[in-house]
Amino acid sequence: MNFAPKPPRSKLAHEWLDYLRGSEGLGGILAKTEDLAKLKIHLKLSLIELELGHLAPKIEAGWRADGQNELFLLVGSSSIASRLQQVLPSLINELCKRGCTCKAIKVRLKPVAQTWEVKPRDKEKISPPRGLNQAARSSWEGLLDKLAPDSDLRKAVENLLKNKAG
């Protein structure tokens, strides 16, 4: 099997950072990532200034999708969220001092991942269904006495009592 020779490459290999910095799409991703990293640093410094620096690792920050003026903070617990709500005006002022133009901050709780799992039942531990207890049996028999002898409901209740004997 003979294949045609490959055409010579007209382009040279580029450094991977050149592709990230280019304007064909990946450059925008890199720019947003760098902006978020700077925002995280500014947020941490602002929280330290407000004596809440210990909360910085527990907060995920980002700008709202429709603009760069509203900051969005995701936190893992309601106690952190309520503490941040108390200092929002001061936090906005601190961020503005550091060059982040922020008009509003929204604090939201992160959805919690499910920590429980569903385990299959052991076949030996499954007990077969039992009959009706005495209170249920007497209730069904009381209903049976009130029903007309030729009704479909009476026949269904009779079948229930016959099948659940025991």
C-alpha positions, -999 to +999 in steps of 0.1 A: +000+000+000+015+033-011+002+065+003+007+099-011+034+118+006+023+143+032+023+179+021+049+201+038+037+220+068+034+257+061+030+266+098+055+262+125+048+249+160+038+276+184+043+278+221+011+267+239+008+301+257+006+318+223-027+299+216-040+308+250-032+344+245-046+345+209-080+360+202-095+329+187-114+320+218-089+305+242-075+340+249-108+350+264-107+319+287-072+328+299-082+364+305-113+354+326-092+329+345-066+356+353-094+380+363-109+354+387-075+347+402-070+385+408-105+387+422-099+359+446-067+376+459-085+410+463-114+392+481-090+375+504-071+407+512-105+425+518-117+398+541-084+399+560-089+437+564-124+430+579-109+403+602-126+375+583-096+361+564-103+326+577-134+325+555-115+331+522-108+294+514-145+286+519-158+311+494-160+308+456-162+341+438-172+351+403-188+379+384-224+376+374-228+366+337-246+398+326-220+422+338-189+429+358-206+451+385-223+424+405-201+399+424-215+364+431-202+345+462-209+308+467-204+295+503-208+261+518-227+269+550-255+292+561-234+305+590-208+318+565-235+333+543-251+352+572-218+365+584-209+378+549-244+394+546-236+414+578-204+429+563-215+433+526-213+472+526-178+471+542-167+443+518-178+463+488-159+493+501-127+473+506-130+457+472-134+492+456-103+504+474-084+475+458-096+484+423-126+460+419-156+481+408-184+463+425-219+477+431-235+447+446-227+413+461-250+382+461-242+355+486-256+320+478-253+286+494-235+259+473-256+229+465-246+201+489-234+168+473-252+138+485-231+119+510-254+089+514-256+060+490-283+034+483-272-001+491-289-031+476-310-052+501-298-085+513-320-112+500-319-132+532-331-103+553-362-096+532-392-111+549-422-121+529-452-098+533-474-107+563-512-107+566-533-079+582-530-072+619-561-075+641-570-038+639-567-037+601-587-069+597-615-057+619-617-024+600-619-041+567-646-065+580-665-035+594-664-020+559-675-053+544-706-053+565-716-019+553-713-026+516-741-039+493-739-077+486-736-073+448-711-043+447-677-046+430-661-029+460-675-057+483-659-083+461-625-065+462-626-063+500-636-100+502-606-108+480-583-087+501-594-104+533-591-139+517-556-131+503-543-115+535-554-142+559-528-149+585 
